[in-house]
Amino acid sequence: MKGLSLVLVGVVTAVATACGGGSASSSTGHTVSAVTVARTTAVTSTTTATGGTAVSVKRPVHRTKHAPIVTQLSTQQLAGQRIIYAYAGLKPPTSLLSATRAGEAAGVIFFAPNVSSASQLRGVIAQLQRAALASPLHTRLLMLTDQEGGEVRRLPGPPALSEKQIGQSANGAALAASAGAGAGANLSSAGVNVNLAPVLDVYRRSGNFIDEFQRSYSSNPATVARLGAAFIGAQQHKGVAATAKHFPGLGAAARSQNTDLRPTKLNLSLATLRAIDEVPFKSAIGAGVKLVMASWATYPALDPSRPAGLSSKVIGGELRGRLGFKGVTITDGIDAGAVTPFGSLAQRSVLAAAAGADLILCAATNPNDNSPSIGITARNAIASALGHQLGRAAAQQAATRILALRG
């Protein structure tokens, strides 16, 4: 999430938008058995220093792929593997817990209104993970937040410096690594296992869309690449997956080109995109980044008709085909103004999945408007599209990548 949708430390920057709705439907098709999964999955519980119980799921020792599991998922479960839910307030709603217990959720994203303290968030995450471990998949959820550094943090604590402050320092690489390690340790202690950071956009002008909150390391692509890779390596060493965003780059967007609010077109040549904007993403892939978030801007040089996150030419062709990314792809918030011209919430969700987005971030532009109903609507739409607009084999491949990331 970007621009006016940023929830800064202690501040909610609210933009009123309409959010999608929907209701849960019962699972159809064959449901994977909890007993079957339990025979191939080891679960351990340990007591933390704070007295809580930490539950972890170890990868089975005798199988290396999740393909045998995904072929047994019901249609609703297969669709649910794509969904990152969001909610408003401090307590997860019953509908979210129900979807999780049914094995119809991939994860949950947390914004500032969901967090009163690290201990409160730890308790919420423990509750959600218990529901996930009780599901037929018996696999922990992805727990996501934005802990970029500087002003953009959901939890108090590291990283304190913004990306721009790090980029302007003489010892940037060391500071970037320290920021990544700090973010990883901070988030891990609360149970968060995915950070939607670092931002790898190469800003062009001071104060532009991505530089307004000091979210870019530099206007030099080599610097962004080097510092981003340092952050990624250090954070993932702490057990928290990193997300490189916003592919293929939002650094050229002017302050008014806020994709949370309106469609944005970046008329950059293909040579410029590849020589400047994509350089840090290539470095991030080399550093083993687990996730890449696609931008909601449109890049005519790559696809003149659709934003990057809805474009198979960008996700499948440029990111996976040309750069060789094999990890998990994720959209930005599906409620963003840049994509509302592309149909209803249900239609946008199917378009994103068809374009190659593994995970759909079902969050509203204003975090106070978040509701599991957004994710439920997206899940139902994807389930209905399976076998029609969406191939089941491709959906199983996406679920396999996602389940591997989940553990």
C-alpha positions in Angstrom: 0.0 0.0 0.0 1.3 3.4 -0.9 0.8 7.2 -0.8 -2.3 8.4 1.0 -3.1 4.8 2.1 0.0 4.7 4.2 -0.6 4.2 7.9 2.3 6.0 9.5 3.4 5.5 13.1 0.5 6.7 15.2 -1.4 8.2 12.2 -4.1 6.8 9.9 -4.2 8.7 6.6 -7.7 7.8 5.5 -9.1 8.0 2.0 -12.7 7.0 1.8 -13.4 4.4 -0.9 -16.1 1.8 -1.5 -15.1 -1.7 -0.7 -16.4 -5.0 -2.1 -18.7 -7.3 -0.3 -19.8 -10.9 -0.5 -20.7 -13.9 1.6 -19.0 -17.1 2.3 -20.1 -20.1 0.4 -19.7 -23.8 1.3 -16.8 -25.7 -0.1 -17.4 -27.8 -3.1 -15.5 -30.7 -4.5 -13.2 -33.1 -2.6 -11.8 -31.6 0.6 -8.3 -32.7 1.7 -8.4 -34.7 4.9 -6.8 -33.4 8.0 -5.7 -36.9 8.9 -4.0 -37.3 5.5 -2.1 -34.1 6.0 -1.3 -34.8 9.6 0.5 -38.0 8.5 2.9 -36.0 6.5 3.4 -32.9 8.7 5.2 -32.5 12.0 3.8 -29.9 14.5 5.7 -28.6 17.5 4.8 -26.3 20.3 7.3 -24.4 22.5 6.9 -22.0 25.3 8.2 -18.5 24.6 10.2 -16.3 27.0 7.0 -14.2 27.5 5.0 -17.2 28.6 3.0 -17.6 25.3 2.9 -20.7 23.2 4.6 -20.6 19.8 3.3 -23.2 17.3 5.4 -24.1 14.3 4.9 -26.4 11.4 8.0 -28.2 10.1 8.3 -29.3 6.5 7.7 -33.0 6.0 11.0 -34.9 5.7 9.8 -37.3 3.0 8.1 -35.0 0.5 9.6 -31.9 -1.1 6.6 -30.5 -3.0 3.1 -29.5 -2.1 1.7 -30.8 -5.4 0.1 -34.0 -3.8 -1.8 -31.7 -1.4 -3.0 -29.1 -3.9 -4.5 -31.8 -6.1 -6.8 -32.8 -3.2 -8.0 -29.3 -2.4 -11.7 -28.4 -2.9 -12.4 -25.5 -5.4 -13.0 -23.1 -2.5 -9.8 -24.2 -0.8 -7.8 -23.8 -4.0 -9.2 -20.4 -4.5 -8.6 -19.5 -0.9 -4.9 -20.1 -1.2 -4.7 -16.9 -3.2 -6.4 -14.7 -0.6 -4.7 -12.3 1.9 -7.5 -11.1 4.2 -7.7 -7.8 6.1 -10.1 -6.6 8.8 -10.7 -3.4 10.9 -10.1 -3.2 14.6 -8.1 -5.2 17.1 -9.9 -8.5 17.0 -10.2 -10.9 14.0 -13.8 -11.3 13.0 -15.6 -14.7 13.2 -15.9 -14.8 9.4 -12.1 -14.6 9.1 -11.6 -17.4 11.7 -14.2 -19.5 9.9 -12.5 -19.1 6.5 -9.1 -20.0 8.1 -10.5 -23.1 9.8 -12.0 -24.2 6.5 -8.6 -24.0 4.8 -9.7 -21.1 2.6 -7.2 -18.5 3.5 -3.5 -17.9 2.6 -2.8 -15.1 5.1 -3.8 -11.9 6.9 -2.3 -8.4 6.6 -2.1 -6.0 9.6 -2.3 -2.2 9.5 -1.9 0.3 12.3 -5.6 0.1 13.4 -5.1 -3.7 14.0 -2.2 -3.1 16.4 -2.2 -1.7 20.0 1.0 -3.3 21.1 3.4 -6.1 20.1 1.9 -8.4 22.8 -1.6 -7.7 21.5 -0.6 -8.5 18.0 1.2 -11.6 19.1 -2.0 -12.9 20.8 -4.1 -12.2 17.7 -1.6 -14.0 15.5 -1.5 -17.0 17.9 -5.3 -17.2 17.7 -5.2 -17.1 13.9 -2.4 -19.7 13.6 -4.3 -22.1 15.9 -7.3 -21.8 13.5 -4.9 -22.5 10.6 -3.4 -25.5 12.2 -6.9 -26.8 12.9 -7.8 -26.5 9.2 -7.7 -29.4 6.8 -4.4 -28.1 5.4 -2.8 -28.0 8.9 -0.4 -25.3 7.7 0.4 -21.9 9.2 -0.8 -18.7 7.6 1.2 -15.9 6.1 1.1 -12.9 8.5 2.0 -9.7 6.6 2.6 -6.1 7.4 4.5 -3.0 6.1 7.6 -2.4 8.2 9.7 -0.4 5.7 11.4 1.9 8.2 11.2 5.6 9.0 7.6 6.8 8.9 6.2 3.6 7.4 6.0 1.2 10.2 3.1 -0.8 11.7 5.0 -1.8 14.9 7.1 0.4 17.1 10.8 -0.4 16.9 13.2 -1.2 14.1 13.9 -0.2 11.5 14.1 3.4 12.6 15.8 4.9 9.6 13.9 5.5 6.3 15.3 4.1 3.1 16.3 7.5 1.9 18.2 8.2 5.1 20.0 4.9 4.6 20.7 5.7 1.0 22.2 9.0 1.8 24.6 7.6 4.4 28.3 6.8 3.7 27.8 3.3 5.2 24.5 2.5 3.5 25.1 -1.2 3.0 25.8 -1.8 6.7 22.7 0.3 7.7 20.5 -1.5 5.2 21.6 -4.8 6.6 21.0 -3.6 10.1 17.5 -2.3 9.1 16.7 -5.7 7.5 17.9 -7.6 10.6 16.0 -5.2 12.9 12.8 -5.5 10.9 13.1 -9.3 10.9 13.7 -9.6 14.6 11.0 -7.1 15.5 8.4 -8.7 13.3 9.3 -12.3 14.1 8.9 -11.6 17.8 5.3 -10.6 17.2 4.6 -13.6 14.9 4.7 -11.7 11.6 6.5 -13.8 8.9 6.2 -11.6 5.8 7.3 -8.0 5.5 6.0 -6.0 2.5 9.4 -4.4 2.2 11.8 -3.2 0.8 10.7 -0.6 -1.6 13.0 -0.9 -4.7 11.6 2.0 -6.7 14.3 4.3 -8.1 13.0 7.8 -7.5 13.5 10.5 -10.1 12.7 13.8 -8.3 12.7 14.8 -4.7 9.3 14.9 -3.2 7.7 12.8 -6.0 5.1 10.0 -5.2 7.6 7.4 -3.9 10.1 10.0 -2.3 7.4 11.9 -0.5 7.8 9.7 2.6 11.4 8.9 1.9 10.6 5.4 0.7 13.3 5.1 -1.9 17.0 4.5 -1.2 18.3 6.5 -4.1 17.8 7.9 -7.6 20.8 5.7 -8.6 19.6 2.2 -9.6 22.9 0.5 -8.6 22.6 2.0 -5.1 19.0 0.8 -4.7 20.0 -2.6 -6.0 22.9 -2.9 -3.5 21.0 -1.7 -0.4 17.8 -3.6 -1.2 19.7 -6.8 -1.5 21.4 -6.1 1.8 18.1 -5.5 3.5 16.5 -8.6 2.0 19.4 -10.9 2.9 19.5 -9.7 6.5 15.8 -9.8 7.1 15.3 -13.3 5.6 18.1 -14.6 7.7 15.9 -13.8 10.6 13.1 -15.9 9.2 10.8 -13.2 7.8 10.2 -13.2 4.1 10.9 -10.0 2.2 8.8 -8.5 -0.6 10.4 -6.4 -3.4 8.0 -3.7 -4.5 6.6 -2.2 -6.8 7.6 -4.1 -10.0 8.6 -2.9 -12.5 9.1 0.3 -10.6 7.2 3.4 -9.4 10.1 5.7 -9.1 9.1 7.9 -12.1 5.6 8.6 -10.8 4.9 12.3 -9.9 3.4 13.1 -6.6 -0.1 13.4 -8.2 0.3 9.9 -9.8 -1.0 8.1 -6.7 -2.1 4.6 -7.8 -4.2 4.3 -4.6 -6.4 7.0 -5.8 -6.4 7.0 -9.6 -5.1 5.3 -12.8 -1.5 6.1 -13.5 0.4 5.7 -16.7 4.2 5.8 -16.8 5.4 6.5 -20.3 8.9 5.1 -19.9 10.7 3.4 -22.8 11.5 -0.3 -22.5 15.2 0.6 -22.5 14.7 2.9 -19.5 12.6 0.5 -17.6 15.2 -2.3 -18.0 18.3 -0.1 -17.5 16.9 1.8 -14.4 13.7 0.6 -12.8 14.1 -3.1 -13.1 17.8 -3.2 -12.0 17.0 -3.5 -8.3 14.5 -6.2 -8.8 17.0 -8.3 -10.7 19.4 -7.9 -7.8 16.6 -8.8 -5.3 15.9 -12.0 -7.3 19.6 -12.8 -7.2 19.5 -12.3 -3.4 16.7 -14.8 -3.1 13.8 -12.5 -2.3 10.7 -14.6 -1.5 7.9 -12.3 -2.9 7.6 -9.6 -5.5 4.7 -7.1 -5.5 3.5 -5.7 -8.8 2.7 -2.1 -9.3 -0.7 -0.8 -10.2 0.7 1.7 -12.7 0.3 1.0 -16.4 3.5 0.8 -18.5 2.8 1.2 -22.2 6.2 -0.2 -23.2 5.3 -3.5 -21.5 1.5 -3.5 -21.8 -0.5 -0.5 -23.0 -3.9 -1.7 -21.8 -3.5 -3.0 -18.3 -1.7 -2.1 -15.0 1.3 -4.3 -14.2 -0.6 -6.2 -11.5 -3.3 -7.2 -14.0 -0.9 -7.9 -16.9 0.4 -11.4 -17.8 2.9 -9.6 -20.1 4.4 -7.9 -17.0 4.1 -10.7 -14.4 4.5 -13.7 -16.7 6.6 -12.2 -19.4 8.9 -9.6 -17.8 9.2 -10.8 -14.2 9.1 -14.5 -14.5 10.1 -14.9 -18.1 12.9 -12.3 -18.6 14.1 -12.0 -15.0 13.5 -15.6 -14.0 11.6 -15.0 -10.7 10.3 -18.2 -9.3 8.9 -17.1 -6.0 5.5 -15.8 -5.0 3.9 -12.8 -6.7 1.4 -10.5 -4.9 -0.8 -7.6 -5.8 -1.0 -4.3 -4.1 -4.4 -3.5 -2.5 -7.1 -4.8 -4.8 -9.3 -1.8 -3.9 -6.9 0.8 -5.3 -8.3 3.6 -7.5 -5.9 2.6 -10.3 -7.7 -0.7 -10.9 -11.3 0.2 -10.1 -11.9 1.0 -13.9 -11.3 -2.7 -14.6 -14.6 -3.9 -13.2 -16.0 -5.0 -9.9 -13.9 -6.4 -7.0 -14.8 -9.9 -8.2 -13.7 -9.1 -11.8 -10.5 -7.4 -10.7 -9.6 -10.4 -8.5 -10.0 -12.9 -11.4 -8.0 -10.6 -13.8 -5.2 -10.4 -11.3 -5.1 -14.2 -10.8 -5.3 -14.8 -14.6 -2.4 -12.4 -15.0 -0.2 -14.5 -12.7 -0.6 -12.9 -9.3 -0.3 -15.7 -6.8 -1.6 -13.7 -3.9 -4.5 -11.1 -4.0 -4.1 -8.5 -1.3 -7.7 -8.0 -0.3 -7.4 -4.7 1.6 -9.2 -1.4 1.2 -7.4 1.9 0.6 -8.6 3.1 3.9 -7.6 0.5 6.6 -10.7 1.4 8.6 -12.8 0.0 5.7 -11.1 -3.3 5.8 -13.3 -6.4 6.1 -13.0 -10.1 5.5 -15.9 -9.7 3.1 -13.4 -8.2 0.5 -11.4 -11.4 0.6 -14.5 -13.6 0.6 -15.8 -11.9 -2.5 -12.4 -12.4 -4.2 -12.2 -16.0 -3.2 -15.7 -16.8 -4.4 -15.0 -15.1 -7.7 -11.8 -17.0 -8.3 -13.5 -20.3 -7.3 -16.3 -19.6 -9.9 -13.7 -18.8 -12.5 -11.7 -22.0 -12.1 -11.9 -24.2 -15.2 -13.1 -21.2 -17.2 -11.2 -17.9 -17.1 -8.7 -19.6 -14.8 -6.9 -22.9 -15.5 -6.9 -25.3 -12.6 -3.4 -26.4 -13.4 -2.1 -22.9 -13.1 -4.0 -22.4 -9.9 -2.4 -25.5 -8.5 1.0 -24.2 -9.4 0.3 -20.9 -7.6 -1.0 -22.8 -4.6 2.1 -24.9 -4.6 4.3 -21.8 -4.5 2.2 -20.3 -1.8 2.1 -23.4 0.4 5.9 -23.7 0.1 6.2 -20.1 1.4 3.7 -20.9 4.2 6.0 -23.7 5.4 
